[in-house]
Amino acid sequence: MLPPMAGPAPDPDPTTPRSSPLPVAAWVLYDLANTVYIATVTFVFTPFAKQEIGGLTGHGVTNFLSMVAAAFLVPFLGALCDTTSHTNRYLRTATLLCIVALAGWALDFGSLWLLGCFLVANLTYNVALLFYNALLPAVAPPDRIGRVSGLGVGLGYLGTILVLVLLITVDLDARAFFVLSAGLFLALALPCLWLVHDRRRPPQPAAEAGSTFASANRRLLATLRELPRHRALMWFLVGNFCLVDVLNTAVLYFADFTVAVFRAQAEAGQLSLLGATFGADNDLAGFKGVTGLCLNVLALVYGVTIGAWTDRAPLAVMRASAVALLLALIGGAVFGGHSALGYLLTLVALGAFGLTGIWTAGRKIVVLLAPPDQVGRFFGLYGITVKLSVVGSVVYGVVSDAWGSKPAMLAQSAQLLLGLACLYMVRLPDRAR
């Protein structure tokens, strides 16, 4: 139901979500929509760009630049959300810019155009995530934030499943697929863009707030000055930076890694999984699709079932997810190119749990650590750790071009261990328990 234009008085507590399930469904659907973008980057754009520009270094550097730019923007934009409460308006703008840039990948104007559109799309996609996350308390009461977050993460993987099914069943070249992906992103995002609104009141009347940008900047600087007093938040941000660095790299290069490590086995006719045999070229692409589908189906199952545990013990979920992700990296290096079943049970199955748990629990922990009137600013600081977590992608691209995919994968384990150590330093406030 669309919110009324005028008439009813606001809720006594504007931060308490309405009971209608429609905003929850719309918010969850956006997670599915933006996963269409990530799946397109992972399974279509990255191999396409590697062929068009030669190698992964340019792709990795462009991803790094877009994420650094987002990291500089998101803390300010988070403070802007708290200052104006126009979070939905900003989400709408960022999402539409991302969709336009995604469609721009279909135009054949050379490598610089392709990488430029990727930079814009990736920047606006990551900025939109800040606004999307900041709307979570608007649709879920405090005791159900973990469930709603997990539902979004889990059902979001339907976006990847949809992309993989289309790749398997629809005969489209990469450029045509980019246009199709942009259309899907828009269609699935529209309910959230129109139905979910930030119902918090701005902290000051517009007449007293002065310039919106200056007010947001003052609030951001005040948050940064207070950060040393929030030791739990500081440890969490450092730990989250390390873990999401690995997540971003895994999502970006999963398809490329799978093809690289199993190519020789496929060409020898020895690649089989669950009774099916995969050869080179098209059959290898089929194997990549099967493993991708398995990963995302498992992530969906984890997401829709992990919510209750996340509400009870979000730190335990996040720590277990970090351990699972570490074991997934090791398993991918050990079984990649040797045992498809071992690869499925380690990198795919454990990796799916790591992906789902870290995203689901991370959002819950931010809401627990943030005062209700500072959710946007805290998600802005959280966004810094997410956006700056691109060191791994650059390392992976450079190491992969120089020494191969397995050393590039194993190079990600150091920051996982550091992130796990930081999580053990986090203590949630009493109100969370």
N, C-alpha and C positions, 0 to 999 in steps of 0.2 A: 504494500500500500504506500502510495506517495505521501510524504508528510504534508499536512495542511499548510496552505499559504498564510493563513491568519486565523485567529479565533481562539482555540483552546489555550489556556494558560500553560506555561512550561512546567515540567516536573519540579517538585520541591528540590530534589537533588539532580541537577542536570547531568551528572556523570553516570547516573544509573540507567542502563539500557532499558528500552521498552521490551515487553514480553513477546512482541510479534516475531515469529521466526523468519519473516521475509527479509529483514536486514541481515540476519545471520546467513541465510542462504545466498544473498547477493555478495556479501563479503567473502564467503568461502569460494564462490564461483570465480571471483577475481584471481584467487590463487591458482585456479585451473588455467585462467587466461594467460597469466604471466609465465606459467610453466610452458605454454606453447612457444613462447619466445625463446626460453632457455633450451628447450628440446631442439628447436630449429637451429640455434647456434651450435649445439653439441653435435647433432647428427647430420646437418646439411651444410651450414655455413663454414664451420671449421675445416672439413675436408675440401670444400669448394675453394675457400680462400687459400689453403695450402697449395692447391693446384694452380690457382690464378696468379699468386704472387711468388710462389716457389719457397717452400719451407714455412716454419711456424714462428720464426723470430719476429717478423713484422706483425703478425697476428697477436702474439703475446705482448709486444710493446704497446700496441694500440689498446688492447684490453687494459694494460697497466695504466696508461694515460687517462682513459675514461674513468677508471675506478678512483684514481687519485683526484681527478676533478670532482667526482661525486663526493669524495671524502671531505673536500674543502667546503662543499655546498651544504651537505646534509645537517651539520650542527646548526648553522644559521637558519636553514629552512625549518628545522624542528622548533627552534625558538619562535619562528614566524607563525607556525601553527598555533602555539600556545598564546601568542599575542593577538591573533586575529580570529581564531577558530574557523578559518575558511579551508580546512584541510581537504575537503572534498573537491573544492575548486582547483586547488593545486594538483591533486591527484589526476583530475580530468585533463589538465593541461599537459602534464608530464607524460601521461599515457598516450594521448593523441600524437604528441611529438615522436614518441618511440615507435608507434605504428607507422607513421609516415616514413621515418628513417628506415625501418625494416622493409617496407615496400621499395625503398630506394635501392636496396641491394639488387633488385631485378634489372636495373639499368646498366648497360654495358658502356661505362665511361672510363674504364681503366682502373688500375690498382689503387690509385690515390682516392678516387671517388668511392670505391668499395670500402676501403679502410676508414675514410671520413664518415661515411654513413654508419659504419659499425661503431665508431666512436660516439656519434650522436645517439644512436639507438641504445647503446650500452649505458651511456651517461643518464639518459632520461628514464630508462628502465630502472636503474638503481635509485634515482631520485624518487621515482614513483613508489618504490618499496617503502621508503620512509613514511610517506603520507598514508599508504595502505596500513602499515603496522600501527601507526598512531591512531587509526580508526578502530582498532580492536576493542578498546574499552567502551566504545560507543555501541557495540553490538553484543557484548558478553558481560554478564555480572562477574564480580571478582572471583567467585568460587567456581566459575565455569570457563575461565579464560584458557586454561590448559586444554580443555576438551574442544573448544571452538578453534583454538590455534592448531591442535593436532588434526582436527577434521579438515581445516584448510590445507595443511601440509599434505595430508594423505590424499584427499580428493584432488589436490593440485596435480598429483602425478598422473591423473587421467589425461592431463594435457600432453604429457610426454607419450603416453600410450596412444593417444589419438594421432599424434605426429608420426609415430612409428607405424601404426596401422596404415595411415595414408601413404607413407613411403613404400610399404610392401605392396599395397593394392592399387595405387594410382600411378600411372606412368607419366610423370612430369619431370622436366629438367629442373635444375636447382633454381634458376631465375623465376620460373613460373611458380615453383613451390613457395618462394619468398612472398609472392603476392597472396597466395592462398593462406599462408600463415598470418599475414597481416590482417586479412579479413576475419579469420578465426579469433585472433586476439581481440579485435574490436567487438565482435559479436558477444563474446563471453565476458568482456569487461563492462559492457554497457549497464547491466543491472546495478553493479556496485557504484558506478560513476553517477547514477541518478538516484539511488535509493538509500545510500548510506551517508550519513551526515554527522559531523562533529557537533554535538549538542552542548559542549561546554561554552559558558559565557566568557567573552574576552575579559582579562583581569582588570581592565580599565575602560571607561567610556572612550569612544574615539576622540572626543574633544580634548580629553586629558592625556591621551596616549602620545599625542604629537605624531611625528612621522612613524608609520608602521615599521619601516625598515630600521630606523634608529632604535625604536622600542625593542624590536626583536634582537638587535645586536646587543643592547644593554642586558637583556635577559640571558643571552648566551654567555656573555663575559662574566656575569654573576655566577652562572652555573659552573663555568670553568674555574673560577676562583674558589668555589666551594668544593670542588672535586676532591682535593686532598683529605677533606673531612669524611668522605664516603669511601672508606677503605674497601668495603665489600664490593662496591661498584668498580673501583679501580682494578682490583684483582680479576673481577669478572670480565671487564673490557679487554684486559691483556690476554686472558685465557681465550676469550671469544675470538679475538684477532687471530690467534695461532690456529684455532680449530677451523674457523671459516676460511682461512688461507688455504687449508688443505681441501675443504669442500669446494671452493670455487675452482681450484685446479682440477679436482676429480670430475666435476660436472663438465668443465670445458673440454677436457681431453679424454674422457672415457672412451668415446668411439674410436678416436685415433689410436689410443693405447691398445684396445682390443684387436683392431685390425693388424697393428704392427707386430704384436707378440704371437699371433696365431697364423700369420701369412705363410710362413714356411711349412707349418704342419698341414695347412689347407692345400697348398700346392703339392704336397707329397701324398694327398688323399687319405690322410690319417686323422683328420679332424672330425670327431663325432661327439654328439651330445644327446643323451636320452634316446638312443636308437637311430637318430638321424645323422647322416654323413654330409659334411660340407666341403666343397672343393674350393678352388680359387675364384677370384673375381666376384661374379654375382652371388655364388654360394657363400663366399666370405661375408658379403654384405648382408646376406640372410642371417648368418651367425651373429653378426653385430646387432641386427634387429631383434633376434631372439633373446640375447643377453640383455639388451636394453629393455625389452618388454618385461623380462623376469625382474630386473632391478626395480622398475617402476611399479609393477604389480605388488611386489613385496613392500615397497615404500608406502603404497596406498594402504595395504593391510596394517602395517605398523602405525601409520598416521591415525587411522580411525579407531585403533585399539589402545594407543599409548596415552590418550588424553587423561584418563582418570589417574594413572600413575603420575603423570606430569603435574596434575593439580595437587597430589599428595606430597611428592618428593621431586621437584624439578631439578635440583642439583644432582640427585642420584641418577636421573635419566640422562642428564648431560654428560656426567662422568662415564656412565656405561656406554654411551654413544661414542665418546672419544676412544675408549678401549676397543670397541668394535671396529671403528674406522682404522685404527692402527693395525689390528689383525687383518683387516681387509687389504691394506697396502702390502703387507708381508705376503699374504696369500696370493695376491695378484702377481707379485714378482716370482714366487716359487712355482705356481701352477701355470702361469701364462705361457703358452706355447708347448705345454707338456700334458696337461690334463684339463679338458674343458669342464668336467664335473667338479674338480677341485676348485677351478676358477669360479664356477657358479656358486659354490658353497661358501667361498671366502670373500673375494672381491665384490661379488654381486650381492649375496645375501647379507653379509655383515656390513658392507658398504651402504646398503639400503637402510639398515637400522641406524647407522651413524648419521646419514644425511637427515633422516626424519627426526631423530631424537634431538640433534643439536639445534635445528631450526625451531622445533616445537617448544623445547624447554627454554631456549634463549629468550623468546618473546615473553614467556611467562615470567622469567626471572627479572626482566627489565620492568615489567608492570609491578612486580612486588617491590622492587627497589625504588620506584619512582613515586613521589607524591602525586596525587591526582591532578593537580594543576600544573605539573611539570612533565607530563607524559611525553609531549612532543620533544622537549629538550633532551630528555633521557634517551628517547629513541634516536635523536640526532647524534648523541655520543655513541650509542650502540651502532648507529650507521657508519660512524668513522671506522670502527673496527671491521665492519663488513666490507666497506668500500676500499679501505687500504689493504685488505687481505688479498693482495694480488702479487705479492712477492713470489709465491709458489708458481704462478702461471708463467712468469718470466723465467724463473729457474727451470721449470719443466721444458719450455720451448728451447732454451739455450742448451741444456744438458741433453735433451732428446736429439737435437740436430748434431751435437758433437759426439755423444757416446751411446745413444740409443734410448729406447723407451723405458726399460726396466731400471736403469740407474736414475732416470728422471723421476720415476714413480717412488723409488726408495728415498730419494732426496727430500721427500715431503714428510718423512717420519720425525725429523728433529723437532719441528715446530709443534707436532702433535703431542710429543712428550712434554714440552714446555707448557703448552696450553693445559694439559691435564694436571700438571703440578700447580698451576695458578688456580684452577677450579677448586682444589683442595684447601685453598686459603680463603675461599668465600664463605661468609656466614650470612644467612638471610635474617632480616629483622624479625623481632618477636611477633609482629602482627601477621607475618607470612605463615608462621607456624601455628 
